[in-house]
Amino acid sequence: MRRRHLIATLPAAWLAAQARADTYPSRPLRYIVPVAAGGGSDFVGRTVCERWGRLLNQTIIVDNIGGGGGAIACQTTAKAAPDGYTLMQGYVATLGTSPATRSKLPYDAVKDFTPVGMIGGTPNVLVVNTALPVTTLAEFVAYLHKNPGKVSYGSAGQGSLTHLTMELFKMAVGGFMVHLPYRGIAPAFNDLLGGQTQAMFPGLAAALPHIRAGKVRALAVTGMARSPVLKDVPTMIERGYKGFDALQWYGVVGPAGLPPPVVTLLNDTLNKVLTGPDLSERLAAEAVDPMPMSPANFGKYIRAEIARWTALARERKIDLDA
């Protein structure tokens, strides 16, 4: 009798959500990746979804929606029914640097989404052209001070993580470099290798082939610990520069209002995927380390990233919509 009385007094919305969770997922899920097929973010999404779908006993269909710097994918996700059948792979650009550098963004990175869980992250690495007469971070800082205005750096575009991380570096060391934004990391690397620019702060995955080939020199990485694939390269924090724990990260969100039981199921199964025996090896192709988190902690992480890059953008007067 007590159980029947308790059920009778529960909110109807909660009962409906619980009923949906009991049968969820009963059909394939749509997983939106906010970039074109074939890149690193797409690889991460497909690698995770292949294993995640097996745990959920459902197909997860990866849907690449590029354009607008991820804004189209974000709007599509935000407008979807909050039933757990539409998810999106948010990452540092869509849920971190874009909200910080665009005052007219057509979505709210916090209010329009339900955090499901983190996937993982990869550090950025400060690299220089091998013709530059420096072999350490300290030598590079000294060179900047001795040669003001003679060093230029490339980025994957205005407001990208490669741009903001180098602006953070310039603030930290008190040096000046000319910024040359490109349409993507590949053309930025072409000019770095060709000597048109002298430095860059790209993601580790994009830089590794050039580092291993001896075409660029790695001076330092972001993050709290050294990368296992660059054990001899110190972190910025090791060298005394605080605030360089930022990563190129990937995580999963759904539309605002996802039922809590659905979020719990998705997070539990996602974290099981991330701790699986073969996933770290697969994600190592993109230098991504798995970072399982609860939905609440992932939500805090997103808010902290927005706050971090917003403070920098205001300091450096970066507003791409101004």
C-alpha positions in Angstrom: 0.0 0.0 0.0 2.8 2.4 0.9 4.5 1.7 -2.5 1.2 2.4 -4.4 0.7 5.6 -2.4 4.2 6.8 -3.1 3.8 6.2 -6.9 0.5 8.0 -6.8 2.1 11.1 -5.3 5.1 11.2 -7.7 5.0 14.0 -10.4 3.5 12.8 -13.7 6.6 14.1 -15.6 8.9 12.1 -13.5 6.9 8.9 -14.0 6.8 9.5 -17.8 10.6 10.0 -17.8 11.1 6.8 -15.8 8.9 4.8 -18.1 10.9 6.0 -21.1 14.1 5.1 -19.3 12.9 1.6 -18.7 12.6 0.9 -22.4 15.4 3.3 -23.6 17.0 2.9 -26.1 14.4 1.2 -28.2 15.6 2.6 -31.6 18.9 3.9 -33.1 20.5 7.0 -31.7 21.7 10.0 -33.8 25.2 11.2 -32.8 26.0 14.6 -34.3 29.6 15.4 -34.9 30.0 19.2 -35.7 32.7 18.8 -38.3 33.0 17.2 -41.8 33.8 13.5 -42.0 37.4 12.4 -42.0 39.1 14.5 -39.3 40.3 13.8 -35.8 37.0 14.8 -34.1 35.1 12.5 -36.5 37.6 9.6 -35.7 37.0 10.1 -32.0 33.2 10.0 -32.4 33.1 6.9 -34.6 35.6 5.1 -32.4 33.5 5.7 -29.3 30.1 5.2 -30.9 31.1 1.8 -32.3 31.7 0.5 -28.8 29.0 2.5 -27.1 26.4 1.1 -29.4 27.3 -2.4 -28.4 26.8 -1.6 -24.7 23.5 0.0 -25.4 22.4 -2.8 -27.7 21.5 -0.2 -30.3 23.0 1.3 -33.4 24.4 4.8 -33.0 24.4 6.7 -36.3 27.1 9.3 -36.7 25.8 12.4 -38.5 28.5 14.9 -39.6 27.1 18.4 -39.7 29.8 21.0 -40.5 29.4 24.7 -41.1 29.3 27.8 -39.0 32.2 26.7 -36.8 29.9 24.1 -35.3 27.0 26.4 -34.8 24.7 24.6 -37.2 25.3 21.3 -35.4 24.7 22.9 -32.0 21.5 24.5 -33.1 20.3 21.2 -34.6 21.0 19.4 -31.3 19.5 22.1 -29.1 16.2 22.0 -31.1 16.0 18.2 -31.0 13.5 16.4 -28.7 15.0 15.8 -25.3 14.4 12.1 -25.4 18.0 10.8 -25.5 17.9 9.8 -29.2 19.9 12.9 -30.4 23.3 13.5 -28.9 26.2 15.7 -30.0 29.9 15.5 -29.6 30.7 18.9 -28.2 34.3 19.9 -28.0 36.5 22.8 -26.9 35.5 25.0 -29.9 31.7 24.6 -29.8 31.4 24.6 -26.0 34.5 26.6 -24.9 36.3 29.0 -27.2 33.3 30.0 -29.5 31.1 31.1 -26.6 34.1 33.1 -25.3 35.0 34.9 -28.6 31.6 35.3 -30.3 29.1 37.8 -28.7 26.3 36.8 -31.1 26.5 33.0 -31.0 23.1 31.5 -32.0 23.1 29.1 -29.1 23.8 29.1 -25.3 26.6 26.6 -24.6 25.3 26.0 -21.1 21.5 26.5 -21.1 20.8 24.7 -24.4 22.4 21.4 -23.6 22.4 18.6 -21.0 26.0 17.4 -20.2 26.3 13.6 -20.6 30.0 13.0 -20.1 33.5 13.7 -21.1 35.3 11.6 -23.7 38.9 12.8 -23.4 41.5 15.4 -24.2 44.8 16.0 -25.9 47.3 18.7 -25.1 48.5 21.5 -27.3 52.2 21.7 -28.0 54.4 24.7 -28.6 56.4 24.1 -31.8 58.9 26.2 -33.7 60.5 26.0 -37.1 63.8 24.2 -36.8 65.6 27.2 -38.4 64.9 29.2 -35.3 68.0 29.2 -33.1 66.3 27.9 -30.0 66.0 24.4 -28.5 64.2 25.1 -25.2 61.3 27.1 -24.0 63.6 29.5 -22.1 65.6 30.2 -25.2 62.5 30.9 -27.2 61.2 33.4 -24.6 64.6 35.1 -24.6 64.6 35.2 -28.4 61.2 36.9 -28.5 62.4 39.6 -26.1 65.5 40.2 -28.2 63.6 40.2 -31.5 60.3 42.0 -30.9 58.0 41.8 -33.9 60.3 39.5 -35.9 58.5 36.3 -35.0 55.1 35.4 -36.4 52.8 32.5 -35.5 50.1 30.7 -37.3 46.8 29.4 -36.1 43.8 27.3 -37.4 41.8 30.5 -37.4 40.6 33.5 -35.4 39.2 32.4 -32.0 40.5 28.8 -32.4 42.3 27.0 -29.5 45.6 27.4 -31.4 45.0 31.2 -31.5 43.9 31.6 -27.9 46.6 29.4 -26.4 49.3 31.4 -28.1 47.7 34.6 -27.0 47.8 33.2 -23.4 51.4 32.4 -24.0 52.2 36.0 -25.2 50.6 37.4 -22.0 52.5 34.9 -19.8 55.9 35.7 -21.2 55.4 39.4 -22.1 56.5 38.8 -25.6 55.1 40.0 -29.0 54.4 37.9 -32.1 52.4 38.7 -35.2 49.3 36.5 -35.6 48.6 34.9 -39.0 45.2 33.1 -39.0 44.6 30.3 -41.5 41.6 28.3 -42.6 42.5 25.2 -40.7 45.6 23.6 -39.2 47.0 22.1 -42.4 47.7 25.3 -44.3 49.0 26.8 -41.0 51.5 23.9 -40.8 52.5 24.3 -44.5 53.7 27.9 -43.8 55.4 26.9 -40.5 57.3 24.2 -42.3 58.1 26.6 -45.2 59.4 29.3 -42.8 56.7 31.9 -43.5 55.8 31.6 -39.8 58.1 30.6 -37.0 55.9 29.2 -34.2 52.5 27.6 -33.5 50.6 26.0 -30.6 48.6 23.2 -32.3 47.0 20.1 -30.9 49.4 17.3 -30.3 47.8 14.9 -32.8 48.3 17.4 -35.7 51.9 18.1 -34.6 53.2 14.6 -33.9 54.0 13.6 -37.5 56.0 16.8 -38.1 57.8 16.4 -34.7 58.7 12.8 -35.3 60.0 13.7 -38.8 62.2 16.4 -37.3 60.5 19.2 -39.3 59.5 21.2 -36.2 60.9 21.4 -32.7 58.6 20.8 -29.7 59.4 23.1 -26.7 56.5 22.5 -24.3 53.0 21.0 -23.9 49.9 22.1 -22.1 48.2 19.9 -19.5 49.0 18.9 -15.9 51.5 16.1 -16.9 53.9 15.3 -19.7 52.5 13.5 -22.7 53.4 9.8 -22.8 54.3 10.2 -26.5 56.6 13.2 -25.8 58.2 12.2 -22.5 61.2 14.5 -22.9 59.1 17.6 -23.6 58.2 19.6 -20.4 54.8 21.0 -19.6 54.3 24.8 -19.5 53.3 24.4 -15.8 56.7 22.7 -15.1 58.4 25.7 -16.5 56.5 28.0 -14.2 53.7 29.2 -16.4 50.4 28.8 -14.6 47.0 28.4 -16.5 48.3 26.1 -19.2 46.3 23.1 -18.2 43.9 23.6 -21.1 43.3 20.7 -23.6 41.7 20.0 -26.9 38.8 18.0 -25.5 35.7 16.1 -26.6 32.6 15.3 -24.7 28.9 14.3 -25.2 25.9 16.5 -24.7 22.2 16.3 -25.5 19.4 18.9 -25.7 18.4 20.6 -22.5 16.0 18.7 -20.4 17.1 15.1 -21.0 15.5 12.8 -18.4 17.9 12.1 -15.5 17.5 8.3 -15.8 18.5 8.5 -19.5 21.5 10.7 -18.6 22.6 8.2 -16.0 22.3 5.3 -18.3 24.2 7.1 -21.1 27.0 8.3 -18.7 27.4 4.9 -17.1 27.8 3.1 -20.4 30.0 5.9 -21.9 32.4 5.6 -18.9 32.5 1.8 -19.4 33.5 2.4 -23.0 36.2 4.8 -21.9 37.7 2.4 -19.4 37.6 -0.5 -21.9 40.8 -2.4 -22.7 41.3 -1.3 -26.2 40.0 2.3 -26.3 43.1 4.0 -25.1 45.1 2.3 -27.8 42.6 3.4 -30.5 42.4 7.0 -29.3 46.2 7.2 -29.2 46.0 7.7 -32.9 44.7 11.2 -32.1 46.8 11.5 -28.9 43.5 11.6 -26.9 43.6 10.3 -23.3 40.2 9.1 -22.0 38.8 11.3 -19.2 35.6 9.7 -17.7 33.5 12.2 -15.7 30.0 12.3 -14.2 27.5 14.6 -16.0 27.7 17.1 -13.1 31.5 17.3 -13.3 31.4 17.6 -17.1 29.0 20.5 -16.8 31.4 22.2 -14.4 34.2 21.6 -16.8 32.3 23.3 -19.6 31.5 26.3 -17.5 35.1 26.6 -16.4 36.4 26.4 -20.0 34.0 29.2 -21.0 35.0 31.3 -18.1 38.7 30.7 -18.8 38.6 31.7 -22.5 36.1 34.5 -22.0 38.5 36.2 -19.5 41.3 35.9 -22.1 39.2 37.1 -25.0 38.2 40.2 -23.0 41.8 40.9 -22.0 43.0 40.6 -25.6 39.9 42.3 -27.0 38.9 39.3 -29.2 35.3 39.4 -30.4 34.7 37.8 -33.7 31.2 39.2 -34.0 32.1 42.8 -33.2 
